Amino acid sequence: MPLVIPDDALKEAGLTEKQALLEFACRLCEAGKLALWSAAKLAGLSRGQMEAELLRRMIPIHRPDPQDLADDLATLDRLMAPR
């Protein structure tokens, strides 16, 4: 189902269609609703361009969760263990 944004709303926001897509993609990525690659495709950007745009907006690219930290600590323990 296509999403239609009225021209007057874009004009009021001061955005072109491409800018609105980028804004939408960044906000969905920031909210955890879209993965980086999906957001990049929506915005019509490469992965690298999307990463740069997120960084410019100070939106984290990676969002580690507590399990990621636990996995990293377990790996460090294993690597630091005497042989």
C-alpha positions in Angstrom: 0.0 0.0 0.0 1.6 3.3 -1.1 2.0 6.1 1.5 0.9 9.4 0.1 2.1 12.6 1.7 0.3 15.7 0.3 2.5 18.2 -1.4 1.3 21.0 0.9 2.5 19.0 3.9 5.9 18.5 2.3 6.0 22.2 1.5 5.1 23.2 5.0 7.8 20.9 6.4 10.3 22.3 3.9 11.1 18.9 2.5 11.4 17.4 -0.9 10.0 13.9 -1.5 13.6 12.4 -1.2 14.3 14.3 2.0 11.0 13.1 3.5 11.8 9.5 2.6 15.2 10.0 4.3 13.7 11.5 7.4 11.1 8.7 7.6 13.8 6.0 7.1 16.1 7.6 9.8 13.3 7.8 12.3 12.2 4.2 11.7 15.8 3.1 12.1 16.2 5.1 15.3 13.0 3.6 16.7 14.3 0.1 16.0 11.4 -0.5 13.5 13.7 -0.9 10.5 17.2 -2.5 10.2 19.9 -0.3 8.7 19.8 -2.0 5.3 16.0 -1.8 5.1 16.1 1.9 6.0 18.8 2.5 3.4 16.7 0.9 0.7 13.7 2.9 1.7 15.7 6.1 1.5 17.3 5.1 -1.8 20.8 5.2 -0.3 23.7 2.7 -0.1 24.4 1.2 3.3 27.5 3.4 3.7 25.5 6.5 2.8 22.8 5.6 5.3 25.4 5.0 8.0 26.9 8.4 7.3 23.4 10.0 7.5 22.6 8.3 10.8 26.0 9.4 12.2 25.4 13.0 11.0 22.1 12.9 12.9 23.8 11.3 16.0 21.6 8.2 15.7 23.4 5.1 16.8 24.2 2.5 14.1 24.6 -0.4 16.5 22.4 -0.9 19.5 24.0 -3.7 21.6 21.7 -5.3 24.1 22.6 -7.0 27.5 23.1 -10.3 25.8 25.7 -8.8 23.5 27.6 -7.6 26.5 27.3 -10.9 28.2 28.6 -12.7 25.1 31.5 -10.2 24.8 32.5 -10.7 28.4 32.4 -14.5 28.0 34.6 -14.3 25.0 37.1 -12.1 26.9 37.1 -14.5 29.8 37.8 -17.4 27.4 40.6 -15.5 25.6 42.2 -14.4 28.8 42.1 -17.8 30.5 45.5 -19.4 31.0 46.3 -22.1 28.5 
